[in-house]
Every structure is written in structure tokens, then in C-alpha cells.
Amino acid sequence: MRDETLTEQIKGIREKKYSSFELTEFLLDRIKDKTELNCFISINDNILEEAKAADKELERGSDKPLLGIPIAHKDIFCEHETKTTAGSKMLENFVAPYDATVVSNLKKAGAISLGKTNMDEFAMGSSNETSFFGPVKNPWDESRVPGGSSGGSAAAVSARLCSAATGTDTGGSIRQPASFCGITGLKPTYGRVSRWGMIAYASSLDQAGPMALTAEDCAIMLKEMSGHDKKDSTSAQVEVDDYRALLSRPLGKLKVGVFEPLMKELDSDTSLVMEKTIEELEKIGMTFTEIDLPNFSYAIPAYYVIAPAECSANLSRYDGVRFGYRCDEPSDLKELYQRSRTEGLGKEVKNRIMAGTFALTSGYYDAFYRKAQQVRRLIKNDFVEAFKKVDVIIAPATPSTAFRLGEKAGDPKEMYLQDVYTTSSNLAGLPALSMPAGFVNNLPVGVQLIGNYFDEAQILAIAHQFQSITDWHLTSPDIPT
């Protein structure tokens, strides 16, 4: 059971090789054996009872696609009567009164909630070191970070503590940890998956997505997670494809765009991984051509104006009054606000709130926030023009393999540059996927596929067919390369 993919676990339960209860017990034991990774903030106390109920439902012939499968949720998704912390002291004891749409959709598909995974505080970080609950460690090398902010989900899947998990991606928070941990992670088109019940960081950029070992697993997850939600005004009314059924569709002579400046910035070992990936994709009939993205270099500065500005607005609700952390014995209302936020929020979150508040201040709004939104539009236009010439774009997922814990913690610029290859897709709202493509010094390297709007089926199909002729996605941290 340990190295089975989500697809294999679904088959194993259906064919009665083992029950949901047995699978769940096995995963709980494995989580106990791997506590040093710090992947989970909490475990579902009722999961064994839920597994027993799923087994009874299976006996009655239920055909729910994920029935009895334990799924981990990033602790940014609200779950009914369950602590939902967003990795912050501010919400350390917050118990959600409802399920996020992503959680309820997966429950309707039969999945059972294994627990809530660790994450950078309020999804602000690229290393999973800003969590109030301590850093997550990379299963490939416990002295290194798993990436962030969905590092707990990535590490849990990589360490085989679960076969699939939910994540969120605001500037690369699914794809970067997927690359660092050697798994497959997909950020869907903005609006493809409902944001209702997902604790907001930057509302115009946040998007939920699946994290699993394979593209096939992500296809299964995405179908169940997606769909229009009237409770989310940004949810798109676009038909949801049967992604799994489309995985083996003929790719023909798909044209793949390559932005050469990105390749030139890579070190020689990572560049070799990219070259070999392109060679493998050529074997399945794909052709490659250069594209131009003139405003790509402005993505990081635009992102780090827009995202903090939106976080400043979203996090203003955490005031010590209605819910969340409240300081002890404040002398007046001003001190209640000031101390509750000072004591309840971490340094990185406070830095971004201050930067975002400054960008929204009268007199600076036009110079910073409005200008960043105009640059965002230029970046989107660049991609629109590129997709007139190509069907998909290939790019590195990260500028390096996983770095050591604490290595970049004191240098915000270096930490923010971890998102250099990923933020543009969020600014443009495009779907993008990271897939395992090799190793450098026994550490995983991911390659990114960026698709056109609502064309998740195509990038999933490319990743699946790449994975059918390679085995990087099946290599386990317990068996070094």
C-alpha cells in the first residue's frame, strides 16, 4: 500500500485487496513514524469511523469515485467542526462552522479527510518556514525545505503519508513544493475551482488545486474539486471535463513554446533536466519553438505589490474581536487591536500587510497598486499572443532544487525570487502544472507546463504521457536515486 498512487488505491479498495479501514490504519501508522517531517497540524479524530462507514457504503454498491480514500487538506480550507488554522497563531483555536466547497465536493465524491497539513502562515512563504507550528522538512533531505506555502501537502504525498492532498497556489504555492518534493501539482485556471471557504490571502490570485504522485491522480482529483459555485462570485461557469478520460488523447504535433531567457538562467545540471524532458516530449510527437514574453521580468515586482495589497485588505478582519486570537487584558480598544495583531501574526505576514497597506495608501495607490495592475494586464496580453502560436508553454518550475532550512530566511529578496518562474501564471490566471522530471544531487527537479485558459485537460494529458515513458514520478524518498 505504501507506494500506491491514488489510482491504485481506488482500484485496491474496489477489488477488495484491502478495506478503507485497513488503508487508513496503515496511513495513520505511517504518519506516526514520520512525525519528524511535521507534515500535519492536526489529524481527523473520527477518520477510522468514517473509514468503516465508507466500507459499509462500498458493500452496498456505491459508485462514488473516491469512496474510502483518505485525502489530506491544506489547513487553509475550512472543514466543519475542525480546527482550521492557516498555519497561524491568530487562528490556532478557530473551529470552522462549515466545509469549504473543495472539501464538500471531495466528500461528495466519497473521500474521507485524513487531516490538515502544515503550511506557511496564511500561505505567505516559499519554504514552509513561516508556519506557527514549525517548519515542514523535505522527505528527500530533512535538512532542506519542502517548498511553500503548500509544503505540508507536498511532503505528505512525497513521503507516502497519503496518496493525494489539496493545496493552494497564489504565486507558485502548489508547483514550487511539488517540484521540491518530486510530486505532481496543478494550479488550475483562476475560477475553475471554488474559493469559497478557503481562507483568503490574495483574492484575485488564489486558486485551489490537487497534489498527488501522478498526472492521472491529479486528473481524478481535479474533476471532483471543480465546478461552478454560486457562493463564489469568481467561480467560472465553464463545463468540467472528464480529465482522466482525456489523458491518452492523441497529442499530434502540438507546438510547445520555449522562452529562451528562462533556460539561460538555469545552472548546468537543471538545464540538462530541461533538455532531457524536451527530448522525451519530442518522442511523443511534440515540436518546440521559441516564444517571446516581453514583460515576464516584471512579474515578481508586480506580484509583490498586488498580493500584499490584497492580503492587507483580507487580513484586516483578524482584529481580536469577532474570532481568532485575542490578547490578554487590553486597556482599551486600540490596544486590543494592536496587541492582538502584533502577538497573533508572524513577521512575514506583518511585513506583507505593511507593504500592501503602503501600496494602497492615498498618494501611493496610483504609483504602486494601479501600476502593478497595468503591468499584470501586459503580462496577460503576452501570454494571449504566445498562445496564438503555440499550444502549451514549457518552463522550469523553480530556480534551484530544495534549499536548506534557514538558508534564505534572512534574505526576503532571495526568498521572493523562488517564485520567479511561477507568479506570471497566477497574474495571467492560466493553468500550470509541475511534474517530476529528474534529479540533481539526489534532489527532485520539476518541469512546468503552462496551458491556455481552461485547458487543464491538455497539460494533464502531456504530463500523463510523459509519465508513461519515464518513472521520475514513482521514485520514493525511502529509496534514494
C-alpha positions, 0 to 999 in steps of 0.5 A: 500500500505504501507506494500506491498512487491514488489510482491504485488505491481506488482500484485496491479498495474496489477489488477488495485487496484491502478495506478503507479501514485497513488503508487508513490504519496503515496511513495513520501508522505511517504518519506516526513514524514520520512525525519528524517531517511535521507534515500535519497540524492536526489529524481527523479524530473520527477518520477510522469511523468514517473509514468503516462507514465508507466500507459499509457504503462500498458493500452496498454498491456505491459508485462514488469515485473516491469512496474510502480514500483518505485525502489530506487538506491544506489547513487553509480550507475550512472543514466543519467542526475542525480546527482550521488554522492557516498555519497561524497563531491568530487562528490556532483555536478557530473551529470552522462552522462549515466545509469549504466547497473543495472539501464538500465536493471531495466528500461528495465524491466519497473521500474521507479527510485524513487531516490538515497539513502544515503550511506557511502562515496564511500561505505567505512563504516559499519554504514552509518556514513561516508556519506557527507550528514549525517548519515542514522538512523535505522527505528527500533531505530533512535538512532542506525545505519542502517548498511553500506555502503548500509544503505540508501537502507536498511532503505528505504525498512525497513521503507516502503519508497519503496518496493525494492532498489539496493545496493552494497556489497564489504565486507558485504555492502548489508547483514550487513544493511539488517540484521540491518534493518530486510530486505532481501539482496543478494550479488550475485556471483562476475560477475553475475551482471554488474559493469559497471557504478557503481562507483568503490571502490574495483574492484575485490570485488564489486558486485551489488545486490537487497534489498527488504522485501522478498526472492521472491522480491529479486528473481524478482529483481535479474533476471532483474539486471543480465546478461552478459555485454560486457562493463564489462570485469568481467561480467560472461557469465553464463545463468540467471535463472528464480529465482522466478520460482525456489523458491518452488523447492523441497529442499530434504535433502540438507546438510547445513554446520555449522562452529562451531567457528562462533556460539561460538562467538555469545552472548546468545540471537543471538545464540538462533536466530541461533538455532531457524532458524536451527530448522525451516530449519530442518522442511523443510527437511534440515540436518546440519553438521559441516564444517571446514574453516581453514583460515576464521580468516584471512579474515578481515586482508586480506580484509583490505589490498586488498580493500584499495589497490584497492580503492587507485588505483580507487580513484586516478582519483578524482584529481580536474581536469577532474570532481568532486570537485575542490578547490578554487584558487590553486597556482599551480598544486600540490596544486590543487591536494592536496587541492582538495583531502584533502577538497573533501574526508572524513577521512575514505576514506583518511585513506583507500587510505593511507593504500592501497597506503602503501600496494602497495608501492615498498618494501611493495607490496610483504609483504602486497598486494601479501600476502593478495592475497595468503591468499584470494586464501586459503580462496577460496580453503576452501570454494571449499572443504566445498562445496564438502560436503555440499550444502549451508553454514549457518552463522550469518550475523553480530556480534551484532544487530544495534549499536548506532550512534557514538558508534564505530566511534572512534574505526576503529578496532571495526568498521572493525570487523562488517564485520567479518562474511561477507568479506570471501564471497566477497574474495571467490566471492560466493553468500550470502544472509541475511534474517530476522530471529528474534529479540533481544531487539526489534532489527532485527537479520539476518541469512546468507546463503552462496551458491556455485558459481552461485547458487543464485537460491538455497539460494533464494529458502531456504530463500523463504521457510523459509519465508513461515513458519515464518513472521520475514520478514513482521514485520514493524518498525511502529509496534514494536515486 
